[in-house]
């Protein structure tokens, strides 16, 4: 699975997925950017590429 992740440049996911730290760690290990914002009710937010996150709907609509 790590080989497949390495081919991706980034993984874009919805806030609902909330990006468990273990998933983000695996993405980082494969040099893949995780673009998964936390839910708004989290007390601590982590940085993410807001512009890239906007691309998520383009991928879903065109797949």
N, C-alpha and C positions, 0 to 999 in steps of 0.2 A: 504494500500500500504506500509506503514511503516513496517509492520510485514514481508512482502516479502523482503524488503530491508535488514532487520536485519539478514535474513538467508544467505545473500551474504557476503562474506568477502571483496570483492572489485568490483568495477564497472570499466571496461576498455572501453574507448571510443576513437574514432578517433579525431585528431586535429580539423577536420571540425565541430565537436560538440562543441568545445571550452568551454564547461563546465560553464554554467551560474552560478553565485555565489549562487543563490537560490537552484540549484540542489546540489551543493557541501555542502551547509548548511544542507540540508535534509539528505544527505549521512552521514555526520558527526554526526547528531542527532541519526542516526540508527547504529552508530559505524561501518560504512562501508567505506572503503578507496576509494576515487575517483581518478582514474588514467586517467586523462584527460589533456593532455598538451595543452597549449595555442598555437594558430597559431603563426608562426614565426614572423609575422609582428607586433605583440603586443610589445609595448614599455617596459612593465613590464611582466616578466615571473614568473610563480609560480612553486615551486618545485613539482616533481612527481617522482614516482618510475620508473626509466628508464628501469630496468630489467623486471619488471612486465609488462610494456607497450609492450615489445617485444613479450609477450605471446599472444597478441590480435589476431595476424594472425592465431595462432594455434587453437584458439577457433572458429573463423569464418570458417576456412577450414574444421574443423572436426565436424561441427554442422549439 
